[in-house]
């Protein structure tokens, strides 16, 4: 296990879930840069500063700065799980770090904000708007990211929402963003979340910032739904359905609307995605239709309530993510397929949509023994695997 070595100490860190031969570390050069940068600052000599860490991917910043009893705000269940594990691994009292999700209340005033800049500009925009009321002119606001992910549009958001902004020199291909909260600046209105409609049928979709396809109807999702709804129009579906990696929830919602006999569970590792799914479902199905909305890692590691029972699900709907932080791969998809096989009853079906180049069918055949290509166009394939 690699160790992060910074002025605050040496820390053994892993990502969550722990995978053999994981090509990604639990920290990057931007984490190292920001920890070196803040070590000599006056507030870092006192444990009393009101410190907020934002988007701490695996808890590297929170673990290294635990003596300040920081609040750690992230949209990711996996980030929370990694932070808890890394605090324990380094014998840090877990109570030293308060874990916050995207919609938790913030303190009325913050002394220091250390923000790992997310890849999504919309997520950064919404986060800066939510942080703004807690910033004072003397609040230290420092962003950090790999230099290739800091653009003019990134800096413009800091300028428009926080105040005068500058960047550091690059170190190990990472940069810092230092922003000074302005007492006279009037930020623009926060445009998130956004709502739009499904073309042709008019269902309302709610998209929180940072969620996949937050402001338009994705073409891959359209293709998936065309095949899925056509199949069950001939023989309506009933029973337990899981929208796994639900995003804005449109797939599970339209499946429920067209099949009144189903009960859908929406699962995603993003708190914003699950909030989007719940808003989408309620806007179209009403307040009384039964459904479950839960954040977690796949099917058997959920943030609250009982995990999905093995052999209990009739249909699982899945558009797997193939981005992990800044890397691309199919590890998450393969884990979802294995978990889906375990959760499905005999005869239950897993429906998957993905880009053609991802070749999910080979993984599905390995897990399920067989896989049908329901439809394919020049870009996407819709696949179906049945548990025997």
LUMGU-500116 format. One record per residue: x, y, z of N, C-alpha, C in turn. Coordinates in pm, whole numbers, padded with zeros to 5 digits, always signed. Layout:
XYZXYZXYZ;...
//
This chain:
+00085-00119+00000+00000+00000+00000+00089+00125+00000;+00061+00217-00094+00138+00341-00100+00097+00434+00015;+00191+00522+00052+00165+00618+00157+00179+00760+00104;+00088+00845+00147+00096+00988+00118+00187+01052+00222;+00293+01118+00175+00387+01185+00264+00381+01335+00240;+00335+01408+00339+00314+01553+00330+00358+01613+00464;+00366+01747+00474+00408+01807+00601+00324+01764+00721;+00198+01727+00698+00110+01687+00808+00140+01546+00859;+00221+01468+00782+00254+01333+00825+00254+01234+00710;+00260+01105+00746+00253+00997+00648+00124+00920+00671;+00053+00893+00562-00081+00835+00573-00097+00722+00471;-00137+00605+00520-00170+00493+00432-00314+00509+00385;-00334+00514+00254-00465+00546+00199-00501+00450+00087;-00630+00414+00079-00681+00336-00033-00813+00395-00080;-00850+00359-00200-00982+00397-00251-01085+00294-00205;-01211+00324-00230-01319+00230-00198-01405+00211-00323;-01438+00085-00358-01393-00038-00292-01246-00067-00322;-01183-00143-00232-01044-00183-00254-01041-00289-00362;-00959-00266-00465-00948-00360-00576-00803-00401-00594;-00783-00525-00630-00647-00572-00658-00595-00501-00782;-00471-00457-00776-00406-00393-00891-00480-00270-00940;-00538-00195-00847-00608-00071-00884-00508+00027-00942;-00529+00076-01066-00431+00169-01126-00439+00310-01067;-00543+00341-00991-00559+00475-00936-00520+00478-00788;-00451+00585-00749-00419+00605-00609-00535+00676-00539;-00527+00678-00407-00631+00744-00327-00606+00894-00315;-00505+00945-00381-00477+01089-00383-00405+01120-00513;-00392+01249-00543-00317+01289-00661-00225+01405-00626;-00155+01456-00728-00059+01564-00703-00127+01691-00654;-00254+01710-00688-00326+01827-00639-00350+01819-00489;-00378+01700-00437-00389+01682-00292-00257+01715-00224;-00147+01663-00278-00016+01690-00220+00014+01840-00222;-00016+01905-00334+00013+02048-00350-00063+02130-00246;-00192+02103-00232-00271+02185-00141-00228+02163+00004;-00190+02042+00040-00145+02015+00177-00010+02081+00205;+00080+02080+00108+00207+02152+00126+00183+02303+00136;+00090+02352+00055+00065+02496+00050+00007+02549+00181;-00084+02473+00242-00152+02526+00361-00074+02502+00490;+00025+02412+00487+00094+02375+00611+00150+02495+00689;+00212+02595+00624+00266+02707+00702+00168+02820+00730;+00043+02809+00685-00053+02918+00702-00091+02934+00849;-00121+03055+00892-00155+03077+01034-00268+02990+01085;-00375+02973+01006-00487+02894+01054-00448+02748+01077;-00346+02700+01001-00306+02561+01013-00231+02534+01144;-00194+02639+01217-00126+02621+01345-00226+02611+01460;-00353+02634+01430-00456+02632+01534-00560+02526+01500;-00608+02453+01601-00712+02352+01573-00853+02410+01566;-00866+02541+01582-00999+02600+01598-01060+02655+01470;-00988+02652+01358-01042+02708+01234-01161+02626+01186;-01264+02696+01139-01381+02628+01082-01346+02589+00938;-01309+02462+00921-01254+02412+00795-01356+02324+00722;-01375+02352+00594-01460+02268+00509-01375+02217+00394;-01375+02085+00376-01309+02021+00263-01418+01974+00167;-01400+02003+00038-01504+01971-00061-01446+01880-00169;-01520+01775-00202-01484+01682-00310-01355+01606-00281;-01338+01564-00158-01219+01489-00115-01238+01344-00155;-01183+01306-00271-01218+01181-00335-01211+01057-00249;-01103+01039-00174-01090+00922-00086-01053+00961+00056;-01068+01088+00089-01044+01132+00225-00900+01169+00255;-00816+01189+00152-00676+01224+00177-00664+01355+00253;-00740+01457+00211-00733+01588+00277-00790+01581+00419;-00905+01520+00433-00968+01511+00566-00882+01432+00664;-00819+01325+00616-00735+01245+00704-00611+01323+00747;-00547+01390+00653-00426+01465+00684-00455+01585+00774;-00575+01641+00765-00610+01761+00841-00708+01731+00954;-00713+01606+00997-00814+01564+01095-00802+01638+01227;-00682+01685+01263-00669+01755+01391-00750+01885+01394;-00788+01935+01277-00870+02056+01270-01020+02024+01277;-01052+01896+01288-01191+01851+01294-01273+01911+01178;-01230+01882+01055-01295+01943+00939-01431+01882+00910;-01511+01955+00837-01628+01900+00771-01586+01862+00630;-01632+01747+00583-01595+01700+00450-01722+01681+00368;-01738+01764+00266-01857+01766+00182-01828+01697+00049;-01906+01596+00018-01890+01527-00109-02025+01476-00157;-02036+01455-00287-02159+01398-00342-02151+01246-00352;-02039+01189-00315-02012+01049-00344-02019+00960-00221;-02102+00858-00228-02105+00756-00123-01969+00686-00112;-01907+00658-00226-01779+00589-00225-01672+00674-00157;-01677+00805-00176-01581+00894-00110-01601+00891+00042;-01726+00890+00086-01753+00879+00230-01700+00747+00284;-01725+00639+00214-01680+00508+00261-01528+00501+00266;-01461+00557+00165-01315+00559+00164-01261+00644+00278;-01325+00758+00304-01279+00845+00413-01289+00774+00548;-01402+00710+00573-01417+00637+00700-01309+00529+00715;-01286+00455+00605-01186+00347+00610-01045+00403+00630;-01014+00514+00565-00879+00570+00576-00855+00635+00713;-00958+00693+00771-00943+00742+00908-00911+00626+01003;-00986+00517+00990-00961+00401+01075-00823+00342+01049;-00785+00336+00922-00655+00277+00886-00540+00355+00948;-00559+00486+00963-00454+00571+01019-00477+00604+01166;-00566+00527+01230-00595+00538+01373-00637+00679+01412;-00722+00736+01329-00780+00867+01356-00923+00847+01403;-00962+00915+01507-01098+00907+01558-01196+00947+01447;-01287+00858+01406-01379+00893+01297-01466+01013+01329;-01486+01042+01457-01565+01158+01494-01492+01289+01466;-01363+01280+01431-01287+01402+01403-01329+01467+01272;-01393+01391+01184-01435+01443+01054-01586+01427+01040;-01655+01537+01017-01800+01533+00995-01825+01518+00846;-01889+01409+00806-01915+01383+00665-02048+01445+00624;-02045+01530+00524-02164+01599+00473-02193+01554+00331;-02320+01546+00298-02361+01518+00160-02401+01648+00091;-02434+01639-00035-02454+01758-00118-02556+01856-00063;-02659+01808+00005-02769+01895+00045-02774+01919+00195;-02669+01878+00267-02664+01905+00411-02636+02054+00435;-02687+02104+00546-02666+02245+00581-02520+02270+00614;-02472+02387+00573-02335+02429+00602-02335+02525+00720;-02219+02542+00784-02210+02643+00891-02241+02782+00835;-02281+02870+00923-02312+03006+00878-02188+03083+00838;-02071+03042+00889-01946+03110+00855-01833+03007+00852;-01746+03020+00753-01633+02930+00737-01503+03011+00737;-01400+02957+00801-01269+03021+00800-01187+02977+00679;-01200+02848+00642-01119+02792+00535-01203+02696+00452;-01192+02708+00319-01254+02613+00227-01144+02560+00136;-01124+02428+00137-01030+02361+00047-01113+02274-00047;-01109+02307-00175-01201+02245-00270-01123+02178-00382;-01139+02046-00395-01089+01977-00513-01186+02006-00628;-01136+02068-00733-01221+02113-00842-01276+01992-00917;-01409+01978-00926-01465+01861-00995-01453+01875-01146;-01461+01762-01213-01456+01762-01359-01576+01834-01418;-01691+01823-01352-01816+01882-01402-01823+02031-01366;-01831+02115-01469-01846+02259-01445-01978+02290-01377;-02082+02217-01412-02213+02243-01351-02208+02213-01201;-02137+02107-01163-02124+02073-01020-02046+02182-00948;-01938+02229-01008-01861+02338-00947-01947+02462-00930;-02024+02494-01032-02110+02612-01026-02208+02603-00910;-02276+02490-00898-02375+02473-00791-02307+02474-00654;-02193+02408-00643-02124+02404-00514-02079+02544-00470;-02026+02623-00562-01983+02758-00526-02102+02843-00482;-02216+02828-00550-02336+02901-00509-02378+02861-00368;-02372+02731-00337-02414+02684-00205-02315+02726-00096;-02187+02738-00132-02086+02781-00036-02091+02930-00010;-02135+03007-00107-02119+03153-00102-02174+03218+00025;-02291+03180+00076-02341+03248+00197-02253+03229+00321;-02170+03125+00322-02085+03098+00439-01948+03164+00428;-01921+03234+00318-01790+03295+00298-01789+03439+00347;-01683+03475+00419-01659+03612+00463-01541+03667+00384;-01519+03798+00387-01403+03853+00314-01270+03792+00357;-01259+03745+00482-01133+03688+00528-01129+03535+00519;-01231+03474+00460-01230+03328+00443-01124+03289+00341;-01044+03191+00376-00944+03137+00283-01013+03037+00191;-01010+03063+00061-01073+02973-00037-00965+02928-00135;-00935+02799-00134-00832+02744-00221-00889+02623-00296;-00881+02627-00427-00917+02514-00510-00792+02442-00557;-00806+02318-00596-00691+02241-00644-00738+02140-00747;-00654+02122-00850-00685+02024-00955-00560+02003-01037;-00560+01898-01116-00454+01882-01214-00469+01994-01316;-00357+02049-01362-00359+02169-01446-00444+02152-01571;-00445+02032-01629-00519+02012-01754-00670+02022-01735;-00715+02018-01609-00859+02027-01582-00901+02166-01534;-00808+02260-01532-00842+02398-01496-00847+02481-01623;-00964+02533-01654-00985+02608-01778-01027+02751-01745;-01033+02832-01849-01082+02969-01831-01222+02969-01772;-01306+02875-01815-01443+02866-01762-01443+02831-01613;-01345+02753-01569-01333+02720-01427-01307+02846-01346;-01208+02922-01388-01171+03044-01317-01283+03147-01322;-01355+03149-01434-01466+03244-01447-01574+03218-01342;-01600+03092-01310-01700+03062-01208-01655+03114-01071;-01529+03094-01037-01479+03150-00910-01491+03302-00909;-01456+03365-01020-01462+03512-01028-01605+03562-01012;-01702+03496-01078-01839+03546-01079-01914+03516-00950;-01875+03408-00881-01951+03366-00763-01880+03399-00632;-01747+03392-00631-01672+03415-00506-01607+03552-00505;-01519+03579-00603-01449+03706-00605-01318+03696-00681;-01229+03796-00667-01103+03796-00741-01027+03664-00724;-00976+03614-00836-00920+03479-00839-00787+03478-00914;-00693+03401-00863-00565+03383-00932-00526+03236-00923;-00431+03197-01007-00381+03059-01004-00234+03058-00967;-00190+02944-00917-00050+02926-00879+00030+02878-00999;+00159+02870-00982+00243+02799-01076+00211+02649-01065;+00242+02576-01169+00216+02432-01169+00326+02359-01094;+00287+02257-01017+00379+02166-00952+00330+02024-00976;+00415+01941-01033+00378+01803-01068+00248+01801-01148;+00234+01900-01238+00119+01912-01328-00011+01945-01255;+00000+01995-01132-00118+02039-01056-00109+02189-01034;-00225+02251-01016-00232+02394-00988-00329+02419-00873;-00310+02535-00809-00403+02582-00709-00477+02703-00763;-00600+02721-00714-00683+02837-00744-00709+02907-00611;-00669+03032-00601-00690+03109-00479-00792+03218-00510;-00901+03218-00436-01010+03312-00460-01039+03391-00332;-01060+03521-00347-01084+03610-00233-01231+03651-00231;-01309+03606-00133-01451+03641-00129-01471+03793-00124;-01556+03840-00213-01583+03983-00222-01712+04016-00147;-01706+04119-00061-01824+04160+00015-01923+04234-00073;-01878+04288-00185-01966+04369-00271-02018+04293-00393;-01959+04177-00420-02001+04100-00537-02143+04046-00520;-02225+04059-00623-02358+03999-00624-02358+03884-00725;-02345+03762-00677-02338+03648-00769-02466+03634-00850;-02457+03576-00969-02579+03548-01047-02664+03443-00977;-02785+03427-01024-02875+03326-00968-02821+03186-00996;-02836+03098-00900-02797+02959-00920-02897+02892-01014;-02853+02843-01130-02947+02785-01226-02982+02639-01200;-02931+02580-01091-02952+02437-01065-03044+02416-00946;-03126+02306-00953-03140+02205-01059-03219+02257-01179;-03219+02179-01286-03292+02215-01407-03395+02107-01439;-03499+02148-01510-03604+02053-01551-03624+02062-01701;-03649+01949-01763-03681+01945-01907-03773+01826-01930;-03822+01810-02051-03921+01708-02078-03869+01604-02176;-03927+01485-02168-03896+01379-02262-03962+01412-02395;-03886+01421-02503-03946+01454-02633-04053+01352-02672;-04166+01404-02714-04273+01318-02765-04374+01275-02661;-04329+01252-02537-04424+01206-02435-04442+01305-02320;-04345+01393-02298-04365+01505-02209-04337+01483-02062;-04287+01366-02021-04253+01348-01881-04144+01449-01839;-04154+01496-01716-04061+01597-01666-03942+01529-01600;-03823+01567-01642-03699+01515-01585-03632+01625-01506;-03589+01594-01384-03514+01689-01302-03368+01648-01299;-03280+01743-01326-03137+01716-01323-03064+01809-01229;-03006+01753-01123-02918+01832-01038-02781+01843-01104;-02709+01948-01073-02577+01969-01129-02486+01850-01099;-02407+01812-01199-02313+01703-01181-02368+01566-01214;-02499+01554-01232-02561+01426-01267-02551+01408-01418;-02539+01286-01463-02529+01258-01606-02649+01317-01681;-02621+01389-01787-02724+01450-01872-02823+01533-01791;-02776+01639-01721-02863+01712-01630-02960+01808-01697;-02936+01841-01825-03019+01944-01888-03068+01908-02028;-03053+01780-02068-03104+01739-02198-03126+01588-02197;-03209+01541-02289-03243+01400-02296-03135+01328-02377;-03060+01243-02311-02946+01176-02371-02988+01077-02481;-02913+01074-02591-02951+00990-02706-02937+00842-02673;-02837+00806-02591-02824+00666-02551-02940+00620-02464;-02984+00707-02375-03100+00676-02290-03224+00661-02375;-03241+00749-02475-03356+00739-02565-03357+00602-02635;-03242+00561-02687-03233+00434-02757-03264+00317-02663;-03213+00324-02541-03239+00221-02441-03387+00209-02411;-03451+00322-02386-03593+00322-02351-03680+00272-02466;-03644+00306-02588-03722+00258-02703-03727+00106-02704;-03613+00040-02680-03608-00106-02683-03676-00165-02560;-03651-00107-02446-03704-00158-02321-03857-00149-02316;-03911-00033-02350-04056-00013-02342-04129-00093-02448;-04067-00111-02564-04130-00193-02668-04141-00339-02623;-04038-00387-02556-04040-00526-02508-04152-00549-02409;-04169-00458-02314-04269-00479-02211-04406-00425-02247;-04417-00360-02360-04549-00324-02411-04623-00450-02456;-04550-00547-02502-04611-00673-02549-04651-00762-02431;-04574-00756-02323-04603-00837-02205-04569-00754-02084;-04666-00679-02030-04635-00586-01921-04563-00651-01804;-04472-00577-01749-04385-00623-01643-04453-00603-01507;-04426-00694-01415-04473-00679-01277-04362-00728-01185;-04363-00677-01061-04265-00724-00964-04162-00619-00929;-04046-00665-00885-03942-00577-00833-03844-00540-00944;-03825-00410-00963-03734-00357-01063-03631-00269-00992;-03507-00276-01036-03402-00188-00985-03345-00107-01100;-03343+00025-01082-03273+00114-01174-03135+00137-01112;-03036+00062-01158-02904+00058-01097-02811+00158-01166;-02757+00252-01087-02685+00364-01146-02786+00456-01211;-02887+00496-01131-03012+00553-01185-02996+00691-01247;-02890+00766-01215-02879+00900-01270-03001+00982-01238;-03058+01047-01340-03176+01131-01315-03305+01052-01301;-03299+00921-01313-03416+00836-01286-03515+00820-01398;-03483+00869-01518-03582+00865-01624-03613+00722-01668;-03513+00635-01668-03536+00497-01714-03631+00424-01618;-03601+00430-01489-03689+00365-01392-03826+00428-01386;-03833+00560-01403-03962+00629-01396-04051+00590-01513;-03999+00592-01635-04083+00556-01750-04120+00409-01747;-04032+00324-01695-04067+00183-01679-04184+00167-01583;-04181+00242-01473-04291+00236-01375-04421+00290-01433;-04414+00400-01507-04535+00460-01563-04601+00368-01665;-04521+00295-01743-04577+00207-01847-04615+00070-01792;-04568+00039-01671-04594-00092-01610-04642-00072-01467;-04770-00050-01446-04822-00017-01312-04798-00125-01206;-04765-00247-01249-04747-00354-01153-04607-00364-01095;-04517-00272-01130-04381-00282-01078-04359-00187-00961;-04264-00223-00878-04212-00133-00774-04063-00114-00802;-04022+00010-00815-03885+00039-00858-03801+00087-00740;-03679+00035-00732-03577+00086-00640-03472+00158-00724;-03447+00283-00691-03347+00364-00762-03220+00368-00678;-03107+00328-00737-02980+00323-00664-02873+00395-00743;-02796+00477-00674-02679+00541-00734-02581+00573-00623;-02455+00587-00656-02358+00625-00553-02350+00776-00534;-02424+00850-00616-02429+00997-00608-02555+01042-00537;-02539+01125-00434-02653+01180-00363-02736+01269-00455;-02671+01341-00542-02742+01428-00636-02822+01346-00737;-02766+01234-00781-02840+01149-00875-02967+01095-00810;-02956+01046-00688-03074+00990-00621-03178+01099-00596;-03133+01220-00562-03228+01331-00545-03294+01366-00678;-03219+01361-00788-03276+01386-00920-03379+01279-00955;-03345+01154-00927-03436+01043-00958-03566+01056-00880;-03554+01091-00753-03676+01104-00672-03763+01219-00723;-03701+01332-00759-03778+01444-00812-03843+01408-00945;-03770+01336-01030-03825+01294-01159-03943+01200-01138;-03926+01102-01051-04033+01004-01026-04157+01071-00969;-04140+01156-00869-04255+01219-00805-04326+01316-00897;-04254+01384-00984-04317+01477-01077-04409+01406-01176;-04382+01278-01199-04457+01206-01301-04548+01097-01245;-04508+01034-01137-04586+00924-01080-04672+00968-00963;-04647+01090-00911-04726+01140-00799-04667+01102-00665;-04721+01155-00558-04663+01135-00425-04693+01000-00362;-04792+00928-00414-04837+00807-00345-04785+00678-00406;-04726+00684-00525-04675+00562-00588-04551+00514-00512;-04551+00387-00477-04441+00331-00399-04314+00321-00482;-04202+00361-00423-04070+00348-00482-03968+00367-00371;-03847+00322-00396-03739+00337-00298-03623+00411-00364;-03562+00503-00290-03454+00585-00342-03338+00576-00243;-03226+00520-00287-03119+00493-00190-02982+00511-00255;-02892+00568-00176-02754+00587-00218-02672+00468-00173;-02582+00421-00258-02499+00309-00216-02405+00264-00325;-02328+00163-00293-02234+00103-00387-02299-00023-00442;-02353-00012-00562-02420-00123-00628-02541-00170-00547;-02563-00301-00532-02688-00352-00478-02682-00396-00332;-02565-00430-00284-02555-00494-00153-02485-00408-00048;-02447-00286-00084-02384-00195+00011-02455-00061+00001;-02558-00042+00082-02644+00075+00074-02626+00162+00198;-02652+00291+00180-02630+00386+00290-02734+00373+00400;-02850+00322+00367-02955+00309+00468-03050+00198+00428;-03113+00139+00527-03208+00031+00501-03138-00098+00464;-03217-00200+00441-03163-00331+00409-03111-00334+00266;-03003-00407+00242-02958-00425+00104-03059-00506+00024;-03045-00503-00107-03132-00583-00193-03110-00731-00159;-03218-00804-00140-03206-00947-00107-03164-01025-00231;-03077-01119-00212-03032-01203-00323-03149-01284-00377;-03156-01293-00508-03261-01371-00573-03399-01311-00564;-03410-01178-00545-03541-01117-00520-03589-01022-00630;-03505-00993-00729-03536-00888-00826-03577-00950-00959;-03678-00891-01021-03727-00942-01150-03651-00883-01269;-03626-00752-01264-03556-00685-01374-03464-00579-01317;-03342-00572-01369-03247-00466-01335-03215-00388-01462;-03222-00257-01453-03195-00167-01564-03064-00095-01535;-02971-00093-01632-02837-00048-01599-02770+00023-01718;-02730+00146-01694-02642+00219-01787-02514+00245-01710;-02417+00153-01716-02302+00161-01626-02214+00283-01655;-02159+00344-01551-02061+00451-01574-01929+00391-01620;-01860+00459-01710-01728+00409-01747-01620+00513-01722;-01654+00613-01638-01553+00708-01591-01536+00687-01440;-01412+00680-01396-01381+00675-01253-01283+00787-01224;-01335+00895-01164-01256+01016-01147-01208+01058-01287;-01076+01062-01313-01030+01104-01444-00994+00985-01534;-01017+00863-01486-00981+00745-01564-01106+00683-01625;-01084+00604-01730-01194+00535-01795-01169+00385-01785;-01276+00308-01766-01260+00165-01758-01393+00098-01734;-01391-00036-01729-01515-00112-01715-01522-00188-01584;-01435-00155-01488-01434-00228-01361-01567-00214-01288;-01620-00092-01283-01748-00071-01214-01860-00148-01282;-01861-00146-01415-01964-00221-01488-01958-00369-01457;-01838-00426-01454-01826-00569-01426-01873-00602-01285;-01844-00515-01190-01892-00537-01053-02045-00529-01048;-02103-00436-01125-02249-00426-01131-02310-00552-01190;-02246-00608-01293-02301-00729-01356-02299-00847-01259;-02191-00863-01185-02181-00973-01087-02287-00956-00978;-02302-00834-00926-02402-00809-00823-02543-00831-00877;-02567-00791-01001-02699-00809-01061-02734-00956-01073;-02638-01037-01114-02663-01181-01125-02706-01238-00990;-02641-01194-00883-02675-01243-00750-02811-01194-00704;-02852-01075-00745-02978-01017-00698-03100-01066-00775;-03081-01111-00898-03194-01153-00981-03247-01290-00939;-03377-01307-00950-03437-01439-00934-03408-01521-01059;-03432-01651-01053-03419-01734-01173-03516-01684-01279;-03468-01659-01397-03550-01604-01505-03551-01453-01508;-03492-01387-01406-03486-01242-01404-03389-01189-01508;-03412-01066-01552-03337-01009-01662-03258-00886-01621;-03136-00876-01672-03055-00755-01663-03051-00691-01800;-03096-00565-01808-03090-00487-01932-02979-00384-01918;-02893-00377-02020-02777-00290-02016-02768-00211-02145;-02734-00084-02136-02700-00004-02254-02558+00047-02237;-02485+00051-02345-02348+00101-02339-02297+00135-02477;-02191+00213-02482-02125+00242-02608-02072+00113-02669;-02077+00103-02800-02036-00021-02867-01893-00060-02832;-01804+00039-02823-01663+00006-02803-01635-00056-02666;-01731-00047-02573-01709-00103-02439-01724-00255-02436;-01792-00311-02537-01803-00457-02550-01848-00525-02421;-01957-00475-02364-02006-00532-02238-02051-00677-02254;-02085-00717-02377-02139-00852-02394-02042-00961-02348;-01912-00938-02364-01816-01042-02322-01818-01061-02171;-01837-00952-02097-01844-00963-01951-01976-01025-01908;-02084-00990-01976-02214-01047-01943-02216-01199-01970;-02155-01240-02078-02150-01383-02108-02069-01457-02003;-01965-01393-01954-01882-01458-01852-01960-01475-01722;-02045-01376-01688-02119-01381-01563-02247-01464-01575;-02322-01442-01683-02455-01504-01698-02453-01630-01785;-02345-01650-01859-02340-01766-01948-02388-01736-02088;-02472-01632-02102-02524-01595-02234-02569-01449-02228;-02580-01390-02345-02621-01251-02354-02681-01227-02491;-02796-01159-02496-02861-01125-02623-02838-00978-02655;-02806-00949-02781-02804-00811-02828-02944-00777-02878;-03016-00698-02800-03154-00662-02835-03156-00570-02955;-03066-00473-02957-03058-00378-03067-02924-00308-03061;-02878-00258-03175-02755-00180-03181-02767-00082-03296;-02708+00034-03277-02698+00130-03387-02549+00161-03404;-02517+00271-03464-02377+00301-03489-02297+00335-03365;-02364+00359-03253-02293+00404-03134-02322+00322-03010;-02447+00274-02995-02488+00208-02871-02537+00066-02898;-02528-00017-02794-02587-00151-02796-02673-00167-02673;-02791-00228-02691-02878-00266-02579-02869-00417-02565;-02830-00460-02444-02804-00601-02419-02898-00652-02310;-02927-00783-02317-03014-00844-02216-02952-00977-02175;-02938-00995-02044-02887-01122-01992-02988-01176-01891;-03014-01306-01897-03113-01370-01811-03045-01464-01714;-03085-01458-01587-03030-01551-01491-03099-01686-01509;-03020-01788-01530-03075-01920-01555-03105-01991-01423;
//
